[in-house]
Amino acid sequence: MDRFLSFVVKAITESVKDVKGIVLKGSRQTEALVDIWSDYDLEVVLKPGAAVCEQEALRAADRIGLVVGSEIYRHGEHAFLYRTAIEYESQIYLLDMQLSAYTEWIAHQEGPFTVLYGELELGEAVQQGDATGHDPFASYEYEAVWFKYFIAIKRLARHDYLIGLHLLLDLVREYLVVVMIERDAERGTTIHRHGYGERLPAAMDLTLLDTSDPVKVFDFIANVAYEYDNKLVRYIKGYASRYEQVAGYIEQTKRFAARK
């Protein structure tokens, strides 16, 4: 273990009760794959019967160093993931620390991993991911996204550029979410250490977003809607295209704005 990882393990064992074992996952297990952006992906497995305590994970991170940014994910009562950018000895480290109940560890073991602390038995893992016939878009929600299109157009038409552009960036983000789901399905994994040089469609090139020209902003929204709609038509069963309605609303907005 390197100096940082040794300190992290010490901080966890001093802050978290009932630790049965700590495992390292991901690229940090192989020095050949490590660069300065590689995160430390740890799973802290608790003893049978012990409950996950979020405050213990937060306390462990505070003991390690200054948390300068973080995200929290909860998986029911049995797992808690704390993702952090943390300063230790004047350097920034990316540390993902998941506290898992013992039953969670047995049910969802995913390899490969390296045991850093304690003793852990290998149980039969329940297979996760894309089983045969699984639809990765089955739970994707798009109704609120389409509603956001109309609100963004309205806000921009009324010269509320702060909220309007904020919503527009959300729409671009939603397109990217769909493309990321698409990529996961094609690659058969949600883990991508490096990207594949993907680019936005030419019509969505952000250099085309001229915020000084309202007409060009509306045209950009129409382009985003077109690309987003095409993805949903392709992947979501029973989905009815919404692009014509959005494009019509944009043209209506342009005509009304031109008369003012």
NUKOL-744287 format. One record per residue: z, x, y of N, C-alpha, C in turn; residue number from 0. Coordinates in steps of 0.2 Angstrom, whole numbers, plus 5000, padded with zeros to 4 digits. Atoms other than C-alpha are relative to their C-alpha. Layout:
BEGIN
nup	neast	nnorth	caup	caeast	canorth	cup	ceast	cnorth	seq
Z	X	Y	Z	X	Y	Z	X	Y	NUM $
...
//
This chain:
BEGIN
nup	neast	nnorth	caup	caeast	canorth	cup	ceast	cnorth	seq
5000	5004	4994	5000	5000	5000	5000	5004	5006	0 $
4999	4996	4993	4997	5006	5018	5006	4998	5003	1 $
4994	5001	4996	5010	5007	5031	5001	4993	5002	2 $
4999	5007	4998	5007	4990	5038	5002	4995	4995	3 $
4999	5004	5005	5006	4981	5022	5007	5001	4997	4 $
4993	4999	5002	5022	4989	5016	5005	4997	5004	5 $
4995	5003	4995	5031	4983	5032	5000	4992	4999	6 $
5001	5008	5001	5024	4965	5029	5004	4998	4994	7 $
4997	5002	5006	5030	4964	5012	5008	5000	5001	8 $
4992	5000	4999	5048	4970	5017	5002	4994	5005	9 $
4998	5006	4995	5048	4957	5032	5000	4994	4996	10 $
5000	5007	5004	5043	4943	5020	5006	4999	4995	11 $
4995	5001	5005	5056	4947	5007	5007	5000	5003	12 $
4994	5001	4996	5069	4948	5021	5001	4994	5003	13 $
5000	5006	4996	5064	4932	5029	4999	4994	4996	14 $
5001	5006	5004	5059	4920	5015	5004	5000	4994	15 $
4995	5001	5006	5071	4914	5002	4996	4999	4993	16 $
5003	5002	5007	5067	4913	4983	4993	5002	4999	17 $
5006	4997	5001	5052	4924	4983	4999	5002	4993	18 $
5001	4998	5007	5045	4926	4965	4995	5006	5000	19 $
5005	4994	4999	5030	4937	4970	4996	4999	5006	20 $
5005	5000	4994	5018	4942	4983	4994	5003	4997	21 $
5006	4997	5003	5000	4945	4979	4995	5001	5006	22 $
5005	4999	4995	4986	4952	4989	4993	4998	4998	23 $
5007	5002	5002	4968	4944	4989	4995	5003	5004	24 $
5006	4998	4996	4951	4948	4996	4999	5007	5000	25 $
5003	4994	5000	4943	4963	5002	5005	5006	5001	26 $
4995	4995	4999	4959	4973	5006	5002	5003	4993	27 $
4998	4997	5007	4961	4976	4987	4995	5006	4999	28 $
5004	4995	5001	4946	4988	4988	4998	5003	5006	29 $
5001	4996	4994	4945	5001	5001	4993	5001	5002	30 $
5007	5000	4998	4926	5002	5000	4998	4995	5004	31 $
5002	5006	4997	4925	4985	5007	5003	4999	5007	32 $
4996	5001	4994	4937	4987	5021	4997	5003	5007	33 $
5001	4997	4993	4933	4989	5040	5005	4997	5004	34 $
4995	5002	4995	4943	4986	5056	5001	4993	5000	35 $
5000	5007	4999	4940	4967	5055	5003	4997	4994	36 $
4998	5003	5006	4946	4965	5037	5007	4997	5001	37 $
4993	5003	4999	4961	4953	5036	5004	5002	4994	38 $
4996	4999	5005	4976	4955	5025	5002	4993	4997	39 $
4999	5007	5002	4976	4939	5014	5005	5000	4994	40 $
4994	5000	5004	4993	4937	5006	5002	4993	4997	41 $
4997	5006	5002	5000	4923	4995	5007	5001	4997	42 $
4993	4999	5001	5019	4922	4994	5002	4994	4995	43 $
4998	5005	5005	5024	4913	4978	5007	4999	4999	44 $
4993	5001	5000	5041	4905	4977	5002	4998	4993	45 $
4997	5001	5007	5052	4903	4962	5000	4993	4998	46 $
5000	5007	5003	5051	4887	4951	5006	4996	5004	47 $
4995	5004	4997	5060	4873	4960	5001	5001	5008	48 $
4999	4999	4993	5060	4881	4977	4995	4997	5005	49 $
5004	5003	4996	5053	4872	4992	4997	5004	5005	50 $
5003	4997	4995	5041	4878	5005	5003	4999	5007	51 $
4997	5001	4993	5049	4881	5022	4996	5004	5005	52 $
5005	4997	4995	5037	4884	5036	5004	5005	5005	53 $
4996	4996	4996	5051	4891	5047	5001	5007	4998	54 $
4999	4993	5003	5053	4906	5035	4994	5004	5001	55 $
5006	4997	4998	5035	4910	5037	4999	5003	5007	56 $
5000	4998	4993	5036	4910	5055	5004	5006	5002	57 $
4995	4995	4999	5051	4920	5055	4998	5007	4997	58 $
5003	4994	5003	5043	4933	5044	4995	5003	5004	59 $
5005	4997	4995	5028	4935	5056	5003	5003	5006	60 $
4996	4997	4994	5040	4937	5071	5003	5007	4998	61 $
4996	4994	5002	5049	4951	5061	4995	5006	5000	62 $
5005	4995	5001	5032	4960	5058	4998	5003	5007	63 $
5002	4998	4993	5027	4960	5077	4998	4995	5004	64 $
5002	5005	4995	5020	4951	5091	4994	4996	4998	65 $
5005	5004	5002	5010	4936	5086	4996	4998	5006	66 $
5004	5001	4994	4996	4935	5099	4995	4994	4999	67 $
5004	5006	5001	4986	4921	5091	5001	4997	4993	68 $
4999	5003	5007	4988	4909	5076	4997	4994	4999	69 $
5002	5006	5002	4982	4895	5066	5005	4998	4994	70 $
4996	5002	5005	4992	4884	5054	4996	4994	4996	71 $
5003	5005	5004	4986	4874	5039	5005	4998	4995	72 $
4996	5002	5005	4996	4863	5028	4997	4996	4994	73 $
5003	5003	5006	4992	4858	5010	5005	4996	4997	74 $
4994	5004	5003	5004	4844	5007	5007	5003	5001	75 $
4993	4997	4999	5022	4849	5004	5000	5007	4996	76 $
5000	4995	5004	5017	4863	4992	4997	5007	5002	77 $
5003	4994	4998	5008	4876	5002	4999	5000	5008	78 $
5000	4999	4993	5008	4882	5020	4997	5007	5002	79 $
5004	4994	4998	4995	4894	5027	5001	5002	5007	80 $
4999	4998	4993	4999	4904	5043	4995	5006	5001	81 $
5005	4995	4998	4984	4914	5050	5002	5003	5006	82 $
4997	4997	4994	4989	4926	5063	4996	5006	5002	83 $
5002	4993	4997	4982	4940	5074	5007	5003	5003	84 $
4993	4998	4999	4998	4951	5075	4999	5007	5003	85 $
4999	4993	4997	5002	4967	5085	5005	5004	4996	86 $
4995	4995	5003	5010	4981	5075	4998	5007	5002	87 $
5001	4993	4998	5012	4998	5082	4994	5001	5004	88 $
5005	5000	4995	5000	4995	5096	4993	4999	4997	89 $
5007	5002	5003	4986	4989	5084	5000	4993	4998	90 $
5001	5007	5002	4980	4972	5081	4998	4999	4992	91 $
5001	5001	5007	4980	4966	5062	4999	4992	4999	92 $
5001	5007	5002	4973	4950	5055	5004	4998	4994	93 $
4996	5001	5006	4986	4943	5043	5000	4992	4998	94 $
5000	5007	5003	4984	4927	5032	5006	5000	4995	95 $
4994	5001	5005	5001	4922	5024	5000	4993	4998	96 $
4999	5007	5003	5002	4907	5012	5006	5000	4996	97 $
4994	5002	5004	5018	4901	5006	4998	4995	4995	98 $
5002	5005	5005	5015	4892	4989	5006	4999	4995	99 $
4995	5002	5005	5027	4882	4978	4997	5003	4993	100 $
5002	4997	5007	5027	4889	4960	4994	4996	4997	101 $
5004	5005	5003	5018	4873	4954	4993	5001	5003	102 $
5006	4999	4997	5004	4876	4967	4997	5007	4998	103 $
5003	4994	5003	5002	4894	4961	4997	4999	4993	104 $
5003	5001	5007	5000	4889	4943	4994	4996	5000	105 $
5006	5005	5000	4988	4875	4947	4994	5003	5003	106 $
5005	4997	4996	4977	4885	4959	4999	5007	5001	107 $
5001	4993	5000	4976	4903	4955	4993	5001	5001	108 $
5006	4998	4999	4961	4911	4961	5000	5008	5001	109 $
5000	4993	5000	4956	4929	4958	4994	5003	5003	110 $
4995	4995	5002	4955	4943	4959	5005	5001	5005	111 $
4994	4999	4995	4972	4947	4966	5004	5006	4997	112 $
4996	4994	5002	4984	4962	4966	5007	4998	5001	113 $
4993	5002	4999	5003	4959	4964	5003	5006	5003	114 $
4997	4995	4996	5012	4968	4977	5008	5000	4999	115 $
4992	5001	5000	5030	4962	4974	5001	4995	4994	116 $
4997	5005	5005	5039	4953	4959	4996	5000	4994	117 $
5004	5001	5006	5032	4947	4943	4998	4993	5000	118 $
5003	5006	5000	5020	4933	4941	4996	4999	4993	119 $
5003	5001	5006	5014	4925	4925	4993	4996	5002	120 $
5006	5003	4999	4996	4919	4924	4999	4994	4996	121 $
5001	5006	5003	4994	4901	4921	4993	4998	4999	122 $
5007	5002	5000	4979	4891	4917	4998	4997	5007	123 $
5002	5003	4993	4970	4888	4934	4996	4994	4999	124 $
5004	5005	4999	4963	4872	4938	4993	5002	5004	125 $
5007	4998	4997	4944	4875	4942	5000	4996	5007	126 $
5001	5003	4993	4941	4872	4961	4993	5002	5002	127 $
5007	4999	4998	4925	4872	4971	4995	4995	4998	128 $
5005	5005	5001	4909	4864	4968	4998	4999	4993	129 $
5002	5002	5007	4909	4856	4951	4993	4997	5000	130 $
5006	5003	5001	4893	4850	4944	5000	4993	5003	131 $
5001	5006	4997	4887	4835	4954	5005	4998	5006	132 $
4996	5001	4994	4900	4837	4968	4995	5000	5006	133 $
5004	5000	4993	4893	4832	4985	5004	5003	5005	134 $
4996	4996	4995	4899	4844	4998	5000	4996	5007	135 $
5000	5004	4994	4895	4831	5012	5003	4993	4999	136 $
4997	5007	5001	4904	4816	5004	5005	4998	5005	137 $
4994	5002	4995	4919	4817	5016	4998	5002	5007	138 $
5002	4999	4993	4909	4822	5031	5000	4994	5004	139 $
5000	5005	4995	4912	4811	5046	4995	5001	5006	140 $
5005	4999	4995	4898	4808	5058	5000	4995	5006	141 $
5000	5005	4995	4901	4792	5067	5003	5002	5007	142 $
4997	4997	4994	4913	4800	5080	4996	5005	5003	143 $
5004	4995	4997	4901	4814	5083	4994	4996	5004	144 $
5005	5004	4997	4887	4801	5087	5003	4997	5007	145 $
4997	5003	4994	4899	4792	5099	5001	5005	5006	146 $
4999	4995	4995	4902	4809	5107	4994	5002	5004	147 $
5006	4999	4997	4884	4811	5111	4999	4995	5006	148 $
5001	5005	4994	4884	4795	5122	5005	5001	5005	149 $
4995	4998	4995	4900	4800	5131	4998	5006	5004	150 $
5002	4994	4996	4893	4817	5135	4994	4999	5005	151 $
5006	5002	4995	4877	4810	5142	5003	4996	5006	152 $
4997	5004	4995	4887	4798	5152	5004	5004	5005	153 $
4996	4996	4996	4899	4811	5159	4995	5005	5004	154 $
5004	4995	4996	4885	4823	5164	4996	4996	5005	155 $
5004	5004	4995	4875	4809	5172	5004	4998	5006	156 $
4996	5002	4994	4890	4805	5183	5003	5007	5003	157 $
4999	4993	4997	4891	4824	5187	5007	5003	4999	158 $
4994	4997	5002	4907	4827	5178	4998	5006	4995	159 $
5003	4994	5004	4901	4844	5172	5005	5003	4995	160 $
4995	4997	5004	4918	4850	5166	5001	4997	4993	161 $
4999	5004	5006	4920	4836	5153	4993	5000	4996	162 $
5006	5001	5003	4902	4834	5150	4997	5006	4996	163 $
5002	4994	5004	4898	4852	5145	5005	5002	4995	164 $
4996	4999	5006	4914	4853	5135	4998	4996	4994	165 $
5002	5005	5005	4908	4838	5125	4993	5003	4997	166 $
5007	4998	5003	4890	4846	5123	5002	5006	4996	167 $
4998	4995	5005	4898	4862	5116	5003	4998	4994	168 $
4998	5003	5006	4907	4851	5104	4994	4998	4995	169 $
5006	5002	5004	4890	4844	5098	4997	5006	4997	170 $
5003	4994	5003	4883	4861	5096	5004	5002	4994	171 $
4995	4998	5005	4899	4865	5086	4999	4996	4993	172 $
5001	5004	5005	4896	4850	5075	4994	5001	4996	173 $
5006	4998	5003	4879	4855	5071	5001	5006	4995	174 $
4999	4994	5004	4885	4872	5065	5005	4999	4994	175 $
4996	5002	5006	4898	4864	5054	4996	4997	4995	176 $
5004	5002	5005	4885	4855	5045	4996	5005	4997	177 $
5003	4994	5003	4875	4871	5043	5004	5004	4996	178 $
4996	4996	5004	4890	4880	5037	5002	4996	4993	179 $
4999	5004	5006	4893	4866	5024	4994	5001	4995	180 $
5006	4999	5003	4875	4868	5019	5000	5007	4997	181 $
5000	4993	5003	4877	4887	5017	5005	5001	4994	182 $
4996	5000	5006	4892	4885	5006	4997	4997	4994	183 $
5003	5003	5006	4883	4873	4995	4995	5005	4997	184 $
5006	4996	5003	4868	4885	4993	5003	5006	4997	185 $
4997	4994	5002	4879	4900	4991	5005	5000	4994	186 $
4995	5001	5005	4891	4892	4979	5007	5003	5002	187 $
4994	4997	4998	4906	4899	4989	5002	4998	5007	188 $
4998	5001	4993	4916	4896	5005	5002	5006	5003	189 $
4998	4994	4998	4920	4914	5006	4994	5004	5002	190 $
5006	4996	4997	4907	4924	5017	5003	5006	5004	191 $
4998	4994	4997	4913	4942	5021	4996	5002	5006	192 $
5005	4998	4995	4897	4945	5031	4996	4994	5001	193 $
5005	5005	5000	4885	4933	5038	4993	5002	4998	194 $
5007	4999	5002	4866	4932	5034	4995	5000	5005	195 $
5004	4999	4994	4859	4934	5051	4997	4993	5002	196 $
5002	5007	4999	4857	4915	5053	4999	4999	5008	197 $
5001	5001	4993	4850	4909	5070	5000	4992	5001	198 $
5001	5007	4998	4850	4892	5079	4993	4999	5000	199 $
5007	5002	4999	4834	4883	5079	4998	5002	5007	200 $
5002	4997	4993	4823	4889	5094	5002	4995	5005	201 $
4999	5005	4995	4825	4872	5103	5008	5000	5002	202 $
4993	5000	4999	4844	4875	5102	5003	5006	5003	203 $
4998	4994	4997	4844	4892	5110	5004	4999	5006	204 $
4995	5002	4994	4859	4892	5122	4997	5003	5006	205 $
5003	4998	4994	4848	4902	5134	4996	4995	5004	206 $
5003	5006	4997	4839	4886	5137	5004	4995	5004	207 $
4996	5005	4997	4854	4877	5143	5001	5002	5007	208 $
5000	4998	4993	4851	4878	5162	5005	4994	5003	209 $
4995	5005	4997	4867	4869	5169	4998	4998	5007	210 $
5002	5001	4993	4859	4869	5186	4995	4994	5001	211 $
5006	5005	5000	4845	4856	5181	5003	4995	4995	212 $
4998	5005	5005	4852	4840	5174	4995	4998	4995	213 $
5005	5002	5005	4835	4835	5166	5000	5005	4994	214 $
5000	4995	5006	4835	4852	5156	5007	4999	4996	215 $
4994	5001	5004	4853	4848	5151	4999	4994	4995	216 $
5001	5006	5004	4848	4831	5144	4995	5002	4995	217 $
5005	4998	5005	4833	4839	5135	5003	5004	4995	218 $
4996	4996	5005	4845	4851	5127	5004	4996	4995	219 $
4996	5005	5004	4856	4837	5121	4995	4997	4995	220 $
5004	5004	5004	4841	4828	5114	4998	5005	4994	221 $
5002	4995	5005	4836	4844	5105	5005	5001	4994	222 $
4995	4999	5005	4853	4846	5097	5001	4994	4996	223 $
5000	5006	5004	4853	4828	5092	4995	5000	4995	224 $
5006	5000	5005	4836	4830	5083	5002	5004	4994	225 $
4998	4995	5006	4842	4845	5073	5006	4997	4996	226 $
4994	5003	5003	4859	4837	5069	4998	4994	4995	227 $
5002	5006	5003	4851	4821	5064	4996	5002	4994	228 $
5004	4998	5006	4838	4830	5052	5004	5002	4995	229 $
4996	4998	5005	4852	4838	5043	5004	4994	4996	230 $
4997	5005	5003	4861	4822	5040	4996	4996	4996	231 $
5005	5004	5004	4845	4813	5034	4999	5004	4994	232 $
5001	4996	5006	4843	4827	5022	5006	5000	4995	233 $
4995	4999	5004	4860	4828	5015	5005	4994	4998	234 $
4995	5005	5001	4870	4812	5017	4996	4994	4997	235 $
5002	5005	5003	4866	4798	5005	5001	4993	5004	236 $
5000	5006	4996	4862	4781	5014	5001	5001	5007	237 $
4999	5000	4993	4863	4788	5031	4993	4998	5003	238 $
5005	5002	4996	4852	4780	5044	4999	5004	5006	239 $
5001	4995	4995	4844	4791	5057	5003	4996	5007	240 $
4998	5002	4993	4852	4789	5075	4996	5003	5006	241 $
5004	4996	4995	4840	4801	5084	4997	4995	5005	242 $
5004	5004	4995	4829	4787	5092	5005	4997	5005	243 $
4996	5004	4996	4844	4778	5099	5003	5005	5006	244 $
4998	4995	4995	4851	4794	5107	4994	5002	5005	245 $
5005	4998	4995	4834	4800	5114	4998	4994	5005	246 $
5002	5006	4995	4831	4782	5121	5005	5000	5005	247 $
4995	5000	4995	4848	4783	5130	4999	5005	5005	248 $
5002	4994	4996	4843	4800	5137	4995	4998	5005	249 $
5005	5002	4995	4827	4793	5144	5002	4995	5004	250 $
4998	5005	4995	4835	4778	5151	5005	5003	5005	251 $
4996	4997	4995	4848	4789	5159	4996	5004	5005	252 $
5005	4996	4995	4834	4800	5167	4997	4995	5005	253 $
5003	5005	4995	4825	4785	5174	5005	4997	5005	254 $
4995	5003	4996	4841	4778	5181	5002	5005	5006	255 $
4998	4994	4995	4846	4795	5189	4994	5001	5005	256 $
5006	4998	4996	4828	4797	5196	5000	4995	5006	257 $
5001	5005	4995	4830	4781	5206	5006	5000	5006	258 $
4994	4999	4996	4847	4786	5214	4998	5005	5006	259 $
//
